[in-house]
Amino acid sequence: NDHLSNFTLKDIYTNYGSSLLENPLNNKEINTSVFENVYSYNCSDAIIKSNRGFEVNNLINCRFYSSENGIRVLSGTANLNNFTNCWFSLIKNSYIIFGGYGQVNNFYGCVFEGSYYDQAYDGAISISLNDCYNTQFNGCYFENCHRRLLVETGTSRLTKFDSCRFTFARDSRKIQIPFEFASIKTITF
């Protein structure tokens, strides 16, 4: 079987470790699964890490705190994932990395907040999308995230922020600064 699929993680709390969930052999996709009321703190790599794919997953009422990365999909596809009322806080590098190819990923009522003020993380990217299209943020809240809030590379397009609230970023001196969005395509607000 080349998938980690059809499972439910519900009402789980984890603290410390490399990751809450990863495909250790890099040969399995994580798909068609549900993560509900999952709280994960202090992961040294990524809270959820996949080097092959992350597809058709539902994350509901999850809280991810104080880790190197949030969701990290370095290659393979990130398709048809729904994040509902999830909270990403104090993530050092990136809240979301979709590094392979992705389409139709939705974030509903999610909160992205708090970044480390360490000078080493001034170049961090809150949301990194490579070759992704139709990524939507609906009713999300962005406060005190990394300055580079969104970076799209490759053929990424059709990213939309609908009814979202943006406050500010802070630099390593804790000074309020505007967010940056980098894309060669159109981002819709």
JOQUIBEL-V30277 format. One record per pair of residues at least 12 apart in sequence whose ideal C-beta (glycine too) atoms are under 6 Angstrom apart, sorted by the first residue. I is the first residue (numbers start at 0). GAP is how many residues later the second one is. If there is no record, write none. Layout:
<<I | GAP> <I | GAP>>
This chain:
<<1 | 26> <2 | 25> <2 | 26> <2 | 28> <3 | 19> <3 | 24> <3 | 26> <4 | 26> <4 | 27> <5 | 26> <6 | 26> <7 | 26> <8 | 26> <8 | 29> <9 | 26> <9 | 27> <10 | 26> <11 | 26> <12 | 26> <13 | 26> <14 | 26> <14 | 27> <15 | 26> <17 | 26> <17 | 27> <18 | 24> <18 | 26> <18 | 27> <18 | 30> <19 | 20> <19 | 27> <20 | 27> <21 | 27> <22 | 27> <25 | 25> <27 | 24> <28 | 23> <28 | 24> <29 | 20> <29 | 24> <30 | 24> <30 | 25> <31 | 24> <32 | 24> <33 | 24> <34 | 24> <34 | 27> <35 | 24> <36 | 24> <37 | 24> <38 | 24> <39 | 24> <40 | 24> <40 | 25> <41 | 24> <42 | 24> <43 | 24> <44 | 23> <45 | 23> <45 | 26> <46 | 17> <46 | 20> <46 | 23> <47 | 23> <48 | 23> <49 | 23> <50 | 23> <50 | 24> <51 | 24> <52 | 23> <52 | 24> <53 | 19> <53 | 24> <54 | 22> <54 | 24> <55 | 24> <56 | 24> <57 | 24> <58 | 24> <58 | 27> <59 | 24> <60 | 24> <61 | 24> <62 | 24> <63 | 24> <64 | 24> <64 | 25> <65 | 24> <66 | 24> <67 | 24> <67 | 25> <68 | 24> <68 | 25> <69 | 18> <69 | 21> <69 | 25> <69 | 26> <70 | 25> <71 | 25> <72 | 25> <73 | 25> <74 | 25> <75 | 24> <76 | 23> <76 | 24> <77 | 20> <77 | 24> <78 | 23> <78 | 24> <79 | 24> <80 | 24> <81 | 24> <82 | 24> <82 | 27> <83 | 24> <84 | 24> <85 | 24> <86 | 24> <87 | 24> <88 | 24> <88 | 25> <89 | 24> <91 | 24> <91 | 29> <92 | 31> <93 | 31> <93 | 34> <94 | 17> <94 | 31> <95 | 31> <96 | 31> <97 | 31> <97 | 34> <98 | 31> <100 | 30> <101 | 30> <102 | 30> <102 | 31> <103 | 30> <104 | 30> <105 | 30> <106 | 30> <106 | 33> <107 | 30> <108 | 30> <109 | 30> <110 | 30> <111 | 30> <111 | 33> <112 | 30> <112 | 31> <113 | 30> <114 | 30> <114 | 31> <116 | 55> <116 | 57> <118 | 53> <121 | 50> <123 | 22> <124 | 23> <124 | 26> <125 | 19> <125 | 20> <125 | 23> <126 | 23> <127 | 23> <128 | 23> <128 | 27> <129 | 23> <129 | 24> <130 | 23> <130 | 24> <131 | 24> <132 | 24> <132 | 25> <133 | 24> <134 | 24> <135 | 24> <136 | 24> <136 | 27> <137 | 24> <138 | 24> <139 | 24> <140 | 24> <141 | 24> <142 | 24> <143 | 26> <144 | 24> <146 | 22> <146 | 30> <146 | 33> <147 | 32> <148 | 30> <149 | 31> <150 | 31> <151 | 31> <156 | 28> <158 | 28> <159 | 28> <160 | 28>>
